[in-house]
Amino acid sequence: MSIASGKFKVILFGLSKALPLAAKFYPAYAERLTERNLTAQIMARDEEVGRWFKIKNGRVTSRAGLHPNPDVTIAFKNATLGADLLTPPFNWLNQINAQKDFKMTVDGPEDLSNWFAQTVMLLMSVRLDMGVPQKDGTIRYCNMANGGPLFVYVKDGKIIRTTLIDFDETDPQPWSIMAKGVKLTPPRKTTLAPHGQNSKAIVYSPDRALYPMKRVDFDPNGERNPQNRGKSGYVRITWEEALELVSSEIKRAKRLHGPGVMAVSHGSHHTWGNIGYYLSALYRFRNAVGHTSVHHNPDSWEGWYWGAAHHWGYSLRVGQSETYGTVEDCLQNCDMVVFWSADPETTSGSYGAQEGTVRRQWLKDPRLACKVVHVDPFYNSSAQFLPGKWFAPKPTTSVAMAMAIAYVWIQEGLYDKAYVESHTEGFDKWKAYLVGDEDGVPKTPEWQELETGVPARDVRALAREWGRKRVYLAPGGWGNGHGGACRNQTGIQWARVMVCLVAMQGLGKPGVNMGNLQWGTPVDFNFYFPGYAEGGMSGDIEGTSLPVELYQRMPQLPTMNTSNQKIPRIFMPEAILEGKAEGYLWNGKSIEHQFAKVNYPAAGHAPVRMLYKYGGSMLSTMNNTNRHVQMYQSENLEFVVNQSIWMEGEAKFADLILPACTNFERVDISEWAALGGYGHHGQQQLNHRVVIFQAPAIKPLGESKSDYWIFTEICKRLGLANYFNEGMNEIDWVKRQFEASDLPEYITWEQFVKKGYFVVPTEKEKLRAPVSFRWFWENRKKDVPEPLPLPSDYAGEYLKGLQTQSGKLEFECNSLIRANDPERPPIVKYEPSWEGPHSGVMYEKFPLMMLTPHSKYSFHTQGDGKDSFLLNIEDHRVKVGDWYYWLIRMNPQDAADRGIKKHDLVKVYNDRGAVLCAALPTERLPRGVVHGYESCAIYDPLGEPGKSIDRGGCLNLLTPHKTQTKSTHSLAGANALVEVEVWDGKVEHMSETFAKMEKAAEAAAAAKVEDAMVMEPAK
Amino acid sequence: MQKWNMIIDVAECTNCNLCTLAIMDEYVDNDFPGYSAPMPKHGHRWIDILQNERGQGTQLDIAYVPTMCNHCDDAPCVKASWNEAVTKRPDGIVIIDPVKAKGQKQIVDACPYGHVWWNEELLVPQAWTFDAHLLDHGWPQPRGGQVCPTGAMRAVKVEDSEMQAMAKAQELEQLKPELGTKPRVWYRNLWRYSTAFIAGSVSKEVDGIVDCVEGAQIRLFQGGSLMATATTDNYGDFKFDRLPPDSGAYVVSITTEGGMKRVEANVTQSVSLGEIRI
């Protein structure tokens, strides 16, 4: 016997004692052991040494030596390897390599082998002590919502309360900024967005999907009745039945139709946590199974990706720029911040809770002498909070206002000519367009007034003030883009012209930059913790930013989708209904990737016949979504499964519902606002970086399960469980994530699990990240801590200049010269919206421009509906009779003209559909503009789906799905033409989509009759 | 004896509703014996945010005012209750005992602020308890004060004399002080909600081009007396704020290098005069 085999034997002997011992001390472990009866063997193949473990009715017996007939065998090539891999602390790279090189193998039924592996791994975590007991008898855990980190107080298995996190005396002291003699310091606590504080209500929502359910008239072996999706009810089934159904449908569809037959569609967001996030567990699952991906458009980035990137690069930030150091620079050096379609007080920087609010509040200190102006058709929350001049251009038109500002600067010499000369390219071309040399139309303030409705004199006054001051331009919620006007029909032009304005004023000079204090705090950027876009446990080295850093730090089995088929998301209904769709690539590797086409179907692939849907978001977040209703009812979808936490939105269009639990009922790990990937260093929205151990505060409600559990169980039936989870429990992945980060340098795993949170130490002042674009202005090498653009994208010397071909800010974009796209000329020009005052008959019929920005209280569909606390907020929903209606805001004159009073039920409609809302007349909107948030959670048609009015508030039923330009896969639906009238009580409203379908059906029927008549004589 | 007071800064309230949500989070489905029975999920607004839009057009101002049980020192609810169902604690907090107060709907009716709420299911009057059960466990702030991101809502525990001095120094006001109930909730910048303004924008046309007039002298008269003066900013904008609502007719006189103009304004609520061309 070698030394190695001796060590191996000792380890296995130890394991045989550890299993019953754990059962003795930990009831949960004892219970675990009762779940399966099996004989498992762990052995070394060369020396044939090993030990078997028999688990029966919760009792463990074990003997050294080989069993003649084990159910499960875990075999190592030799004892040395076995001893090495079984000795903690585990070296994950060695583990993975052993599997890749077939030096470690697993044999036996998937369910048993995976269960056994997980049971052994559970020994590592069963003893963990989570949570901090409180004086009032509660235990305080931590968790992370999209709306911020939470203390979760639990008593008797029930969440009592959730609060923000107040730091204790051991946590770091905050940073300070000295600005104009004022010392500015954020408070030592985290903040929450409203939807974060709403967490308890959505966990205990009566709308939770708590049991697996099958559509009552869906029979996989008989009539599937797809036409009844959204109409028929459900019958409760067991998990066993549900898992059998979904796994057999996956096998059936692949066998019957071929690869790519299953499409996987998820929303843009999920409940928080790096393991359970959609980019993690779901991606690993969908790659393991093979799928047609529903290729997303760049959501809230649209105009920046398809437009701004051509002027300054930043494709790996989806066209939005670097933001480092801008909080300090803005406070110290800036005289005025121009919020342009920017409402950070509403959108919270996506995940930044109210962190930016704290900083923007500093702007109100007169000692900082920093003015604020707001450009937005809606007097938004940021304008309310930070008083300043309000400009209210009609939706989609502020491009013209920006051009008039540039025009005034040119006429009056109010821009940085030297900078334009040295740091930009193509200005003369744009200048010629602005002054009218190109088309005979000078883009004067008077010219823009006809488009925007903003008085010329005000624009001139703004241009003059701006031209004389050091100004931060803050487009979009992040202050460097995101949300706002980039999502409407002229969004590409708008993002482009925003870059042109800062280029004229000397981007990078002290006090001249982009930002609104939402991004750019002086936190430590060298401390590593992975963001969610780094893919967690996905193994997806193509579809996430895993390969950048996390893959090396957290070795895991790679996963790769074998299907090359993609559906461009905006045209998903067309792909299913008509069998074809065309879009363009969202891939940030270079500026030019966006020119690549995405064609569905892909050559040689099967058309999609099955949909694996995650959640219920599409009907309210995509555009003209009666198309999606129709898609769901198509017989081209033979099977729809929806894995959802709540019964909402389109969940009720599925044939099978798999009830997932919330992040408060499962374990996970995450950092606040850590996006990673295209949102690199999203933590710079925060005043403090906070990493959270997301302890399971309560057991999953009903029969709901974690996504991880659901995927594991489906995979077991496909023989993929050991590949999917590597034999790990969720908490083992959480620990791997912990070990992959810089946390172990500061806190032990046990301490972290117990305390639940870690505040990253404050960065020393002299080590703070430099100010963005300062290097560019000073003609130095790029020195901000972001690994982009990719090295080969520098035309000259590495790190010198921007990603553009010239390395400069390009008024005339070389990439667009090469693309030769008539809708995106090399210089930005104003082309009015195709859905606005220039739309002719459509505008006559539907004279109100409807803004649909991101919501203030809910986060997309999260937090809305579900009988949650948010329903009680009168600016979110209003109760009229027995229903909480979505709000449509309108100018009091427009309301009066239509006989509409406050909280009247009104029909908001156009040819695409009709939505029942409660009216809110308000001076916050100019005439001709109405406002209602997009992304409610409820879709509730009062009659036939697609043919009746929706009372859920799904305003995206009414918005156009046409892309901003033909050559981009860009949402344009943040503005739509509608009419609003007092509701007459009528339920029917035929959508264009369904009218067309019925017409086509009638024509087909008529053709049939005609055919029959022609055929008649032959009878 | 130090006592609790709530100070609310109207100018810093963003209507984020975190305070109202925190209250729902704390009390819905939770029973705190001796302090409060569970709050119904819907229908009660223990913290209720009022709002006022002032002005028209682009000269707009919106203010939010969180209101709640005022924990009055001379509380009508205490007087209206039987069996000592409502008591005043030495630290200033008014508690409606959820057991003793059962069935006593008159306690709801007694509150002149409308901030005692009737629980139809449990048949008890309820109000915001100042989160006394948390303060008694050592919490430094009630939920609203903890969660408020701007510090618009902050509780302080001070001697009454100190509170009076603070109120004077910081121009704090109470809601409906004339009722004499001696509220313990104080407001800063309440004028943003309760008063009216007259605003306008001065312009002039030169050679066919209209521009804003900066530096125009604006005077506000009422009944022939000069009430206030102002100067237009670079957008030609001026504003006279903190006027009493329904204060009637005013005359705004505008003096620029180019001339003079008088405009009449009748104040019921705030008035935005819009563009005034000289």
Chai-1 contact restraints between the chains, C-beta under 6 A:
chainA,res_idxA,chainB,res_idxB,connection_type,confidence,min_distance_angstrom,max_distance_angstrom,comment,restraint_id
A,K135,B,H137,contact,1.0,0.0,6.0,A-B,restraint_1
A,D136,B,H137,contact,1.0,0.0,6.0,A-B,restraint_2
A,I160,B,N30,contact,1.0,0.0,6.0,A-B,restraint_3
A,R161,B,D25,contact,1.0,0.0,6.0,A-B,restraint_4
A,R161,B,E26,contact,1.0,0.0,6.0,A-B,restraint_5
A,T162,B,D25,contact,1.0,0.0,6.0,A-B,restraint_6
A,L164,B,V147,contact,1.0,0.0,6.0,A-B,restraint_7
A,T191,B,P149,contact,1.0,0.0,6.0,A-B,restraint_8
A,P194,B,C16,contact,1.0,0.0,6.0,A-B,restraint_9
A,P194,B,N17,contact,1.0,0.0,6.0,A-B,restraint_10
A,P194,B,L21,contact,1.0,0.0,6.0,A-B,restraint_11
A,Q197,B,L18,contact,1.0,0.0,6.0,A-B,restraint_12
A,Q197,B,L21,contact,1.0,0.0,6.0,A-B,restraint_13
A,Q197,B,A22,contact,1.0,0.0,6.0,A-B,restraint_14
A,N198,B,L21,contact,1.0,0.0,6.0,A-B,restraint_15
A,K200,B,D25,contact,1.0,0.0,6.0,A-B,restraint_16
A,E345,B,T14,contact,1.0,0.0,6.0,A-B,restraint_17
A,Q354,B,P149,contact,1.0,0.0,6.0,A-B,restraint_18
A,T357,B,P149,contact,1.0,0.0,6.0,A-B,restraint_19
A,V358,B,P149,contact,1.0,0.0,6.0,A-B,restraint_20
A,Q361,B,T150,contact,1.0,0.0,6.0,A-B,restraint_21
A,Y379,B,L60,contact,1.0,0.0,6.0,A-B,restraint_22
A,Q384,B,I62,contact,1.0,0.0,6.0,A-B,restraint_23
A,F385,B,T14,contact,1.0,0.0,6.0,A-B,restraint_24
A,K389,B,Y235,contact,1.0,0.0,6.0,A-B,restraint_25
A,W390,B,T58,contact,1.0,0.0,6.0,A-B,restraint_26
A,A392,B,T58,contact,1.0,0.0,6.0,A-B,restraint_27
A,R457,B,S203,contact,1.0,0.0,6.0,A-B,restraint_28
A,R457,B,V210,contact,1.0,0.0,6.0,A-B,restraint_29
A,R457,B,D211,contact,1.0,0.0,6.0,A-B,restraint_30
A,R457,B,C212,contact,1.0,0.0,6.0,A-B,restraint_31
A,D458,B,Y235,contact,1.0,0.0,6.0,A-B,restraint_32
A,A461,B,C212,contact,1.0,0.0,6.0,A-B,restraint_33
A,A461,B,N234,contact,1.0,0.0,6.0,A-B,restraint_34
A,A461,B,Y235,contact,1.0,0.0,6.0,A-B,restraint_35
A,E465,B,N234,contact,1.0,0.0,6.0,A-B,restraint_36
A,F869,B,L21,contact,1.0,0.0,6.0,A-B,restraint_37
A,F869,B,M24,contact,1.0,0.0,6.0,A-B,restraint_38
A,N872,B,H42,contact,1.0,0.0,6.0,A-B,restraint_39
A,I873,B,N17,contact,1.0,0.0,6.0,A-B,restraint_40
A,E923,B,E53,contact,1.0,0.0,6.0,A-B,restraint_41
A,E923,B,Q56,contact,1.0,0.0,6.0,A-B,restraint_42
A,E923,B,L60,contact,1.0,0.0,6.0,A-B,restraint_43
